[in-house]
Amino acid sequence: MRWSGQALESEAVSALAPLARLSNVVRSVSTPEFAGVTFHEILAKSALNRVPGASALPFGWTVNPYRGCSHACVYCFARPTHEYLDLDAGRDFDSQVVVKVNVAEVLARELARPSWGRHPVALGTNTDPYQRAEGRYRLMPGIVAALAASGTPLSILTKGTLLRRDLPLLVEASERVPVDVSMSIAVFDPELQASIEPGTPSTAARLATVRALREAGLGCAVFLMPVLPHLTDSRAALDEALGRIAEAGATSVAYSALHLRPGVREWFRDWLAREHPDLVPRYAELYGTSVYAPKEYRRWLAQRIRPLIRKHGLDRAELEQGTGTLRSSARREGRAGAIVPGGARRGSGAGATRLAAELAPETAAALQPTLF
């Protein structure tokens, strides 16, 4: 839904100034419901993003309906991407959110091309597709429907409990293509979570979403990322976190230590000096010359957390070599065994009523003439 009933922001011209280089900005919107956040609606020229071949990531294509994120996680690795728009990686990343209002329609056209190879597509690799604005813009149902209707496997990584709105659609999509869903839950102390992830749903709400996914018959991994040195890496904290994750029914856990790229490093350093000044010297020692925590720390963390992961029965994940991230179910099943002609998965006899409802008839016909 667009905010058609909302007046344009009174400072619309100045709000658009940082985005003047873009020719596809429609308008900027502010609303009391999202105090302090401006949404810049744009008409996207493309939806599918190809991941550079040299990347170590276990997926080749992504879709990002939003740029910037009101979750405002201090440690978010995507912050530097805002600098490409002449916005800063700190406050602007949290408060100036770009919305690709036509992304589902553009995606459907791209997926209908004969050249599209139905490669797995990842959602949530840059900014969260289920951040709060998704409740208004409702872009994800069209994206999920377009991918599933075209026979394209998909994965979703999110902190957003709004994902529960789309559970019936995701279940239906999973009957046609591999669907991987992961919930990011890094902090289990309420006070720390409110400080370092001020715009996110509570940890309890995210665990409830894991439980809802499992009850709907979908798998759900949890990304215990990042583990924060001297803040969330004690044995007691990790044991409690993994116990609660297991209790929620998660299928597996992936973890990694905090890393601080330029643009994130400065924002995190300011937060640390303000909230935990006693830890500034320790972090300077850990990250003084590197983006990543030292190998010694990562080895120490692995020795501490892996027995706890096994203890709680969460070591069932297949990980990509070299990255430690979860292997896509499409890659586990193998491309030949995942999709049958016409796009349906073997063993699927389900209809596609919700998928059909999210696609325009002409789009559905172009993507998959035998779908409906």
Order of alpha helices (4+ residues) and beta strands (2+ residues): alpha-beta-beta-beta-beta-beta-alpha-beta-alpha-beta-alpha-alpha-beta-alpha-beta-alpha-alpha-beta-alpha-beta-alpha-alpha-alpha-alpha-alpha-alpha-alpha
